[in-house]
Structures are given as C-alpha cells and as structure tokens.
Amino acid sequence: MQKLYLSILLYFLCLANVFANYSSSISFPKAEILNENTTRIPFKLIDHLIVIEAELLNKKGNFIIDTGSETLILNKVHFPFKYRHTKKVKQTSGAIDVIDDALEKNIKEFIIQNFNLKNKTSDVIDLSHIERNKKMKLLGIIGFNILKDYEIFIDLYLNQITLTKIDRFGNKLDKDVYLEKIVDSVDFTLKKHTIILNSTIGNQKVKFGLDSGAEFNQINKRIHKSVLKNFFPNKRIVLIGASNNKIEVLAGKLHRVKLSETVYFGPMNTVLTNLNKMNTAYGTKLDGILGYDFFKQKRAIINYKKEKIYFINYPIFRQ
C-alpha cells in the first residue's frame, strides 16, 4: 500500500530496517528559551517544507515539522542502529507514504532544549531520497507524537515556531505566551493523528486534513463536480517516486475555501489527485489536504487537546 503525499513531492513505499532501545537527547541550538514551558524555534523553508535545525547524538542537521506525520521519524542513513529491534503491529503514515511492517524504537529521552520528553517512540526509515530531492541533510521528521503535548504556533511571517506546554485539558502552563492578539478560531476533529477540518467550497461541504508538511494543497479528483468548478488548473507537474516511478497531476488554483463565516482563504495552490489510498490508510474520508498555502495565508496556533486552531492576523502595512 502506498499513499501519495505532496509534502515532499514524492510517493513511495519503504520499510524500516534496524533500530534499538537507547538513551538519547536532541537539542535545538537556535531556539530562544522564554522559560521552562515555552520556546521559540526559528525555521527555514526548503521549497515549501518547514525545516528546523537540530542536533541528536552529536549529529547536526534538519528536521521537517510535519503535523501529518504520526510519529517521530529518524533517518536510517544517519542513525544506523544495530541493536535489538521491535516490529510494529500497525502502519506508519505521514509525510512519507504508509509503511507496512514498520519497526519502531523507544526513545527514553527526547530533549528540545530544556523540554524533556520521556518514553517516546520513533520509526527509523531510509529518507535518503528526500535528502537528494531537497538537497539537504535530513535527520528526521517531527510528527504528532511529539507535537501533541504542546500548543504550536506556526508563524510564516516571522519564520518561527512557538512551542508551549499544555496540561491534559489543553490549557497553557504559561498564560501570556503571544504578543499578538488571537482574532478567530475554528474547531477540528482529531482522527488518530489527523486534524480534520469541516469546510465549504462554494456551497459544498468538504472535509480537509491539515498537514504542515504538504507543499501543495490536494483535492480529490473524485470530489463533487460543483467543487471542481472552483479549481482552475494551469499546468501539469510530475511527481517522482523513490524508484524513479513518475505520476503526472494537474496543478492550479483552488478558490472559495471557507472554514467558517469569518475564516476563509484566497486562491490557493492545489493539485488534483486521487486520495482513495490515503483515505484507506487513515480509516477516514477526506476530500483534500490543506498544507503550505494554509499557513502562508493564516498565522495558526494548533491545540490538539482542545481540538482547536486559533488565528493571528498578519500585520497590515500602511504606505
């Protein structure tokens, strides 16, 4: 089984090979520590991927921030563990395709500066194809099982992520985290690790998954015809898989997307594709994926525990 995921302009099927139980720590040397509960981490955009610099086991490199990924994923190329391993009884999904018979490793300690996370799990997978495609050293992908314990402010205006600890009810341990004013919010449904947003395109109801690792929005080619009337294709692009297999898709602009009466979007870069395999993998039915263009237009704060997304306006510049 494989799942098309445009977050890395790739679709592929891969298997983890080796990993072990070990004690590790990861640090983010460029982070700004506000206090014991909150840190701000600058990121860079590699194409449309949100990438932060980190150091793990004396190796320094890049991690992709991917809300669509189920787990923390380490790149086997840089972490060739040769010890005892455990076979997963379920599939892994996210920025990479669905992985059957994946292996997982227990991470006794995962540290984001002074944030100490205990007993997390990670998949170890060969991500060399992403490195080649994006021309970067990639240590791994940070996904849901790390992010869920924080309120996450993804800010493409300042190119930084703010992580602040929350309690089991989703309340921030720090009260005054943001200098900016929250102006709106929408509710979402959490299906396993997937954020599902009830939306409309025109007058048609649709369900979107939110994925910070998606370089382009995706819309299902089998969606209602009234929705496709708001998709204006302007070119074809070719996606290349790990085995040099290729798929050609239509790319264009998607119009009239609304999450509520007050939260709506301008035209967004979108590709038309088949999401059936992804929906089978997730055990849900999505009409599309919202990715980079969502965060480009909205400064968004994600709270997994409260199942809410809050919005902060971009600054208004006056001549």
Beta strands, then each sheet from edge to edge (+ up, - down):
strand 1: 26-27
strand 2: 32-33
strand 3: 38-42
strand 4: 44-46
strand 5: 49-56
strand 6: 59-65
strand 7: 72-75
strand 8: 86-87
strand 9: 103-112
strand 10: 115-125
strand 11: 138-142
strand 12: 150-155
strand 13: 160-165
strand 14: 182-187
strand 15: 189-191
strand 16: 194-201
strand 17: 204-210
strand 18: 217-220
strand 19: 231-240
strand 20: 246-254
strand 21: 257-258
strand 22: 268-273
strand 23: 288-290
strand 24: 299-303
strand 25: 308-312
sheet 1: 1+ 5- 4+
sheet 2: 1+ 5- 6+ 11+ 7- 10- 9+ 8-
sheet 3: 2+ 3- 13+ 12- 24+ 25- 14+
sheet 4: 15+ 16- 17+ 23+ 18- 22- 20+ 19-
sheet 5: 15+ 16- 21+
end
